[in-house]
């Protein structure tokens, strides 16, 4: 044993400790909201904030739903009519 080595705080490399992100939707309401969220996001007529407000969810939950539906998340650009 090396001196006080056992009392030292362990150092972790965040890149090596990263776990894959998995979203599990277990209610019909959440699954249906994920479908609607993906549809509205793909249409591109509403901002992320507007979609979240429409569905009464947070923006972070909206992004979780989009990841669940395997939607590519990119920069918001308002579609032209």
N, CA, C and O atoms as a GROMACS GRO file, in nm:
protein
  324
    1UNK      N    1   0.084  -0.118   0.000
    1UNK     CA    2   0.000   0.000   0.000
    1UNK      C    3   0.088   0.124   0.000
    1UNK      O    4   0.198   0.124   0.057
    2UNK      N    5   0.041   0.226  -0.063
    2UNK     CA    6   0.117   0.349  -0.074
    2UNK      C    7   0.056   0.457   0.015
    2UNK      O    8  -0.042   0.520  -0.025
    3UNK      N    9   0.109   0.480   0.128
    3UNK     CA   10   0.069   0.590   0.215
    3UNK      C   11  -0.082   0.607   0.225
    3UNK      O   12  -0.155   0.513   0.257
    4UNK      N   13  -0.129   0.729   0.196
    4UNK     CA   14  -0.271   0.761   0.206
    4UNK      C   15  -0.344   0.745   0.074
    4UNK      O   16  -0.449   0.806   0.055
    5UNK      N   17  -0.294   0.667  -0.016
    5UNK     CA   18  -0.354   0.652  -0.148
    5UNK      C   19  -0.499   0.604  -0.139
    5UNK      O   20  -0.581   0.639  -0.223
    6UNK      N   21  -0.530   0.523  -0.038
    6UNK     CA   22  -0.667   0.472  -0.030
    6UNK      C   23  -0.766   0.582   0.009
    6UNK      O   24  -0.886   0.564  -0.010
    7UNK      N   25  -0.719   0.694   0.062
    7UNK     CA   26  -0.807   0.802   0.104
    7UNK      C   27  -0.821   0.911  -0.001
    7UNK      O   28  -0.898   1.005   0.016
    8UNK      N   29  -0.747   0.899  -0.110
    8UNK     CA   30  -0.754   1.001  -0.214
    8UNK      C   31  -0.880   0.984  -0.296
    8UNK      O   32  -0.928   0.873  -0.321
    9UNK      N   33  -0.933   1.097  -0.337
    9UNK     CA   34  -1.054   1.096  -0.420
    9UNK      C   35  -1.021   1.035  -0.556
    9UNK      O   36  -0.924   1.077  -0.619
   10UNK      N   37  -1.098   0.937  -0.603
   10UNK     CA   38  -1.070   0.878  -0.735
   10UNK      C   39  -1.093   0.979  -0.847
   10UNK      O   40  -1.183   1.062  -0.839
   11UNK      N   41  -1.012   0.970  -0.949
   11UNK     CA   42  -1.023   1.058  -1.065
   11UNK      C   43  -1.081   0.978  -1.180
   11UNK      O   44  -1.028   0.874  -1.218
   12UNK      N   45  -1.192   1.027  -1.234
   12UNK     CA   46  -1.257   0.959  -1.343
   12UNK      C   47  -1.251   1.044  -1.469
   12UNK      O   48  -1.266   1.166  -1.464
   13UNK      N   49  -1.230   0.979  -1.580
   13UNK     CA   50  -1.236   1.046  -1.709
   13UNK      C   51  -1.380   1.035  -1.757
   13UNK      O   52  -1.428   0.925  -1.784
   14UNK      N   53  -1.448   1.148  -1.767
   14UNK     CA   54  -1.591   1.146  -1.804
   14UNK      C   55  -1.614   1.079  -1.938
   14UNK      O   56  -1.719   1.017  -1.958
   15UNK      N   57  -1.520   1.090  -2.029
   15UNK     CA   58  -1.539   1.028  -2.160
   15UNK      C   59  -1.541   0.877  -2.150
   15UNK      O   60  -1.610   0.810  -2.227
   16UNK      N   61  -1.468   0.821  -2.055
   16UNK     CA   62  -1.464   0.676  -2.040
   16UNK      C   63  -1.580   0.623  -1.956
   16UNK      O   64  -1.616   0.506  -1.968
   17UNK      N   65  -1.638   0.708  -1.871
   17UNK     CA   66  -1.745   0.664  -1.782
   17UNK      C   67  -1.884   0.688  -1.840
   17UNK      O   68  -1.984   0.654  -1.776
   18UNK      N   69  -1.892   0.746  -1.957
   18UNK     CA   70  -2.022   0.780  -2.014
   18UNK      C   71  -2.101   0.654  -2.048
   18UNK      O   72  -2.051   0.563  -2.114
   19UNK      N   73  -2.223   0.651  -2.002
   19UNK     CA   74  -2.311   0.538  -2.030
   19UNK      C   75  -2.407   0.577  -2.142
   19UNK      O   76  -2.447   0.693  -2.150
   20UNK      N   77  -2.446   0.484  -2.227
   20UNK     CA   78  -2.543   0.515  -2.332
   20UNK      C   79  -2.674   0.564  -2.271
   20UNK      O   80  -2.717   0.514  -2.166
   21UNK      N   81  -2.736   0.661  -2.336
   21UNK     CA   82  -2.860   0.719  -2.285
   21UNK      C   83  -2.978   0.640  -2.340
   21UNK      O   84  -2.993   0.626  -2.461
   22UNK      N   85  -3.060   0.588  -2.251
   22UNK     CA   86  -3.175   0.510  -2.290
   22UNK      C   87  -3.301   0.574  -2.235
   22UNK      O   88  -3.308   0.607  -2.117
   23UNK      N   89  -3.399   0.592  -2.321
   23UNK     CA   90  -3.527   0.647  -2.280
   23UNK      C   91  -3.630   0.536  -2.283
   23UNK      O   92  -3.643   0.464  -2.382
   24UNK      N   93  -3.702   0.522  -2.174
   24UNK     CA   94  -3.808   0.421  -2.168
   24UNK      C   95  -3.939   0.492  -2.142
   24UNK      O   96  -3.957   0.557  -2.039
   25UNK      N   97  -4.031   0.481  -2.236
   25UNK     CA   98  -4.163   0.539  -2.219
   25UNK      C   99  -4.258   0.425  -2.185
   25UNK      O  100  -4.276   0.332  -2.264
   26UNK      N  101  -4.319   0.434  -2.068
   26UNK     CA  102  -4.400   0.321  -2.022
   26UNK      C  103  -4.549   0.350  -2.012
   26UNK      O  104  -4.625   0.266  -1.963
   27UNK      N  105  -4.592   0.468  -2.057
   27UNK     CA  106  -4.736   0.495  -2.055
   27UNK      C  107  -4.784   0.530  -2.195
   27UNK      O  108  -4.708   0.580  -2.278
   28UNK      N  109  -4.910   0.502  -2.220
   28UNK     CA  110  -4.966   0.533  -2.351
   28UNK      C  111  -4.964   0.684  -2.377
   28UNK      O  112  -4.944   0.728  -2.490
   29UNK      N  113  -4.984   0.762  -2.273
   29UNK     CA  114  -4.983   0.907  -2.285
   29UNK      C  115  -4.845   0.956  -2.330
   29UNK      O  116  -4.835   1.041  -2.418
   30UNK      N  117  -4.740   0.903  -2.270
   30UNK     CA  118  -4.605   0.945  -2.305
   30UNK      C  119  -4.570   0.904  -2.448
   30UNK      O  120  -4.508   0.981  -2.521
   31UNK      N  121  -4.610   0.785  -2.486
   31UNK     CA  122  -4.581   0.737  -2.622
   31UNK      C  123  -4.656   0.821  -2.725
   31UNK      O  124  -4.600   0.856  -2.828
   32UNK      N  125  -4.782   0.853  -2.696
   32UNK     CA  126  -4.858   0.934  -2.792
   32UNK      C  127  -4.802   1.076  -2.799
   32UNK      O  128  -4.800   1.136  -2.907
   33UNK      N  129  -4.757   1.131  -2.687
   33UNK     CA  130  -4.695   1.264  -2.689
   33UNK      C  131  -4.564   1.260  -2.768
   33UNK      O  132  -4.532   1.356  -2.838
   34UNK      N  133  -4.489   1.151  -2.756
   34UNK     CA  134  -4.364   1.138  -2.831
   34UNK      C  135  -4.392   1.137  -2.981
   34UNK      O  136  -4.316   1.196  -3.058
   35UNK      N  137  -4.497   1.071  -3.023
   35UNK     CA  138  -4.533   1.066  -3.164
   35UNK      C  139  -4.573   1.204  -3.214
   35UNK      O  140  -4.529   1.247  -3.321
   36UNK      N  141  -4.657   1.274  -3.137
   36UNK     CA  142  -4.700   1.408  -3.175
   36UNK      C  143  -4.580   1.503  -3.177
   36UNK      O  144  -4.566   1.584  -3.268
   37UNK      N  145  -4.494   1.494  -3.076
   37UNK     CA  146  -4.376   1.580  -3.069
   37UNK      C  147  -4.287   1.560  -3.191
   37UNK      O  148  -4.239   1.657  -3.250
   38UNK      N  149  -4.265   1.435  -3.229
   38UNK     CA  150  -4.181   1.406  -3.346
   38UNK      C  151  -4.243   1.463  -3.473
   38UNK      O  152  -4.173   1.520  -3.556
   39UNK      N  153  -4.373   1.448  -3.487
   39UNK     CA  154  -4.443   1.500  -3.605
   39UNK      C  155  -4.430   1.652  -3.613
   39UNK      O  156  -4.397   1.706  -3.719
   40UNK      N  157  -4.458   1.720  -3.503
   40UNK     CA  158  -4.449   1.866  -3.502
   40UNK      C  159  -4.306   1.913  -3.527
   40UNK      O  160  -4.284   2.013  -3.596
   41UNK      N  161  -4.209   1.842  -3.471
   41UNK     CA  162  -4.068   1.880  -3.488
   41UNK      C  163  -4.026   1.864  -3.634
   41UNK      O  164  -3.958   1.951  -3.689
   42UNK      N  165  -4.065   1.755  -3.695
   42UNK     CA  166  -4.028   1.729  -3.834
   42UNK      C  167  -4.092   1.831  -3.928
   42UNK      O  168  -4.029   1.875  -4.024
   43UNK      N  169  -4.217   1.870  -3.899
   43UNK     CA  170  -4.285   1.970  -3.983
   43UNK      C  171  -4.208   2.102  -3.982
   43UNK      O  172  -4.206   2.173  -4.083
   44UNK      N  173  -4.146   2.136  -3.870
   44UNK     CA  174  -4.061   2.254  -3.863
   44UNK      C  175  -4.132   2.387  -3.857
   44UNK      O  176  -4.070   2.492  -3.876
   45UNK      N  177  -4.262   2.386  -3.830
   45UNK     CA  178  -4.336   2.512  -3.825
   45UNK      C  179  -4.335   2.574  -3.686
   45UNK      O  180  -4.359   2.694  -3.671
   46UNK      N  181  -4.307   2.495  -3.584
   46UNK     CA  182  -4.304   2.544  -3.446
   46UNK      C  183  -4.164   2.529  -3.389
   46UNK      O  184  -4.089   2.439  -3.426
   47UNK      N  185  -4.131   2.619  -3.297
   47UNK     CA  186  -4.003   2.607  -3.228
   47UNK      C  187  -4.013   2.498  -3.121
   47UNK      O  188  -4.123   2.452  -3.090
   48UNK      N  189  -3.900   2.459  -3.067
   48UNK     CA  190  -3.898   2.358  -2.962
   48UNK      C  191  -3.978   2.408  -2.842
   48UNK      O  192  -4.054   2.333  -2.781
   49UNK      N  193  -3.961   2.535  -2.808
   49UNK     CA  194  -4.035   2.593  -2.696
   49UNK      C  195  -4.185   2.588  -2.721
   49UNK      O  196  -4.262   2.555  -2.630
   50UNK      N  197  -4.228   2.619  -2.843
   50UNK     CA  198  -4.371   2.617  -2.876
   50UNK      C  199  -4.428   2.475  -2.872
   50UNK      O  200  -4.540   2.454  -2.826
   51UNK      N  201  -4.351   2.378  -2.920
   51UNK     CA  202  -4.396   2.238  -2.916
   51UNK      C  203  -4.410   2.193  -2.771
   51UNK      O  204  -4.510   2.130  -2.734
   52UNK      N  205  -4.311   2.225  -2.689
   52UNK     CA  206  -4.314   2.185  -2.547
   52UNK      C  207  -4.434   2.248  -2.476
   52UNK      O  208  -4.503   2.182  -2.398
   53UNK      N  209  -4.458   2.374  -2.503
   53UNK     CA  210  -4.574   2.441  -2.442
   53UNK      C  211  -4.704   2.379  -2.489
   53UNK      O  212  -4.797   2.360  -2.409
   54UNK      N  213  -4.713   2.347  -2.616
   54UNK     CA  214  -4.834   2.286  -2.673
   54UNK      C  215  -4.864   2.150  -2.608
   54UNK      O  216  -4.980   2.118  -2.580
   55UNK      N  217  -4.759   2.073  -2.584
   55UNK     CA  218  -4.777   1.940  -2.525
   55UNK      C  219  -4.773   1.941  -2.372
   55UNK      O  220  -4.795   1.838  -2.308
   56UNK      N  221  -4.745   2.059  -2.314
   56UNK     CA  222  -4.735   2.076  -2.169
   56UNK      C  223  -4.627   1.987  -2.109
   56UNK      O  224  -4.649   1.918  -2.009
   57UNK      N  225  -4.510   1.990  -2.172
   57UNK     CA  226  -4.394   1.918  -2.123
   57UNK      C  227  -4.275   2.014  -2.124
   57UNK      O  228  -4.282   2.121  -2.184
   58UNK      N  229  -4.168   1.976  -2.058
   58UNK     CA  230  -4.049   2.060  -2.059
   58UNK      C  231  -3.971   2.038  -2.189
   58UNK      O  232  -3.993   1.939  -2.259
   59UNK      N  233  -3.880   2.130  -2.219
   59UNK     CA  234  -3.799   2.114  -2.339
   59UNK      C  235  -3.709   1.992  -2.327
   59UNK      O  236  -3.685   1.923  -2.427
   60UNK      N  237  -3.659   1.964  -2.208
   60UNK     CA  238  -3.573   1.845  -2.192
   60UNK      C  239  -3.652   1.717  -2.217
   60UNK      O  240  -3.600   1.622  -2.274
   61UNK      N  241  -3.778   1.714  -2.173
   61UNK     CA  242  -3.862   1.597  -2.200
   61UNK      C  243  -3.889   1.585  -2.349
   61UNK      O  244  -3.892   1.475  -2.403
   62UNK      N  245  -3.909   1.698  -2.415
   62UNK     CA  246  -3.929   1.696  -2.561
   62UNK      C  247  -3.809   1.634  -2.630
   62UNK      O  248  -3.825   1.550  -2.719
   63UNK      N  249  -3.690   1.675  -2.590
   63UNK     CA  250  -3.569   1.617  -2.652
   63UNK      C  251  -3.558   1.467  -2.622
   63UNK      O  252  -3.512   1.391  -2.707
   64UNK      N  253  -3.598   1.425  -2.504
   64UNK     CA  254  -3.599   1.282  -2.472
   64UNK      C  255  -3.694   1.207  -2.564
   64UNK      O  256  -3.663   1.099  -2.613
   65UNK      N  257  -3.812   1.266  -2.587
   65UNK     CA  258  -3.909   1.204  -2.678
   65UNK      C  259  -3.854   1.196  -2.820
   65UNK      O  260  -3.873   1.095  -2.888
   66UNK      N  261  -3.785   1.300  -2.864
   66UNK     CA  262  -3.728   1.299  -2.999
   66UNK      C  263  -3.620   1.192  -3.011
   66UNK      O  264  -3.612   1.123  -3.113
   67UNK      N  265  -3.538   1.178  -2.907
   67UNK     CA  266  -3.436   1.071  -2.909
   67UNK      C  267  -3.503   0.934  -2.910
   67UNK      O  268  -3.457   0.843  -2.979
   68UNK      N  269  -3.611   0.920  -2.834
   68UNK     CA  270  -3.685   0.794  -2.830
   68UNK      C  271  -3.737   0.756  -2.969
   68UNK      O  272  -3.737   0.638  -3.006
   69UNK      N  273  -3.780   0.856  -3.046
   69UNK     CA  274  -3.832   0.834  -3.180
   69UNK      C  275  -3.722   0.834  -3.286
   69UNK      O  276  -3.752   0.826  -3.406
   70UNK      N  277  -3.596   0.843  -3.245
   70UNK     CA  278  -3.480   0.844  -3.335
   70UNK      C  279  -3.484   0.957  -3.437
   70UNK      O  280  -3.453   0.938  -3.554
   71UNK      N  281  -3.523   1.076  -3.390
   71UNK     CA  282  -3.529   1.193  -3.475
   71UNK      C  283  -3.396   1.267  -3.468
   71UNK      O  284  -3.342   1.288  -3.359
   72UNK      N  285  -3.341   1.305  -3.584
   72UNK     CA  286  -3.220   1.385  -3.586
   72UNK      C  287  -3.252   1.524  -3.534
   72UNK      O  288  -3.341   1.591  -3.586
   73UNK      N  289  -3.179   1.566  -3.433
   73UNK     CA  290  -3.202   1.697  -3.373
   73UNK      C  291  -3.098   1.792  -3.428
   73UNK      O  292  -2.977   1.771  -3.415
   74UNK      N  293  -3.146   1.898  -3.491
   74UNK     CA  294  -3.056   1.995  -3.550
   74UNK      C  295  -3.095   2.136  -3.515
   74UNK      O  296  -3.183   2.159  -3.431
   75UNK      N  297  -3.030   2.229  -3.578
   75UNK     CA  298  -3.058   2.370  -3.555
   75UNK      C  299  -3.198   2.403  -3.607
   75UNK      O  300  -3.240   2.355  -3.712
   76UNK      N  301  -3.269   2.486  -3.531
   76UNK     CA  302  -3.405   2.526  -3.567
   76UNK      C  303  -3.400   2.628  -3.679
   76UNK      O  304  -3.332   2.730  -3.670
   77UNK      N  305  -3.474   2.600  -3.784
   77UNK     CA  306  -3.492   2.697  -3.894
   77UNK      C  307  -3.639   2.702  -3.927
   77UNK      O  308  -3.700   2.599  -3.955
   78UNK      N  309  -3.695   2.820  -3.923
   78UNK     CA  310  -3.838   2.836  -3.953
   78UNK      C  311  -3.861   2.807  -4.100
   78UNK      O  312  -3.795   2.864  -4.186
   79UNK      N  313  -3.955   2.719  -4.128
   79UNK     CA  314  -3.984   2.686  -4.268
   79UNK      C  315  -4.056   2.802  -4.335
   79UNK      O  316  -4.136   2.871  -4.272
   80UNK      N  317  -4.027   2.824  -4.462
   80UNK     CA  318  -4.091   2.932  -4.535
   80UNK      C  319  -4.218   2.882  -4.601
   80UNK      O  320  -4.220   2.771  -4.655
   81UNK      N  321  -4.325   2.962  -4.598
   81UNK     CA  322  -4.453   2.918  -4.655
   81UNK      C  323  -4.452   2.914  -4.806
   81UNK      O  324  -4.553   2.878  -4.867
   0.00000   0.00000   0.00000
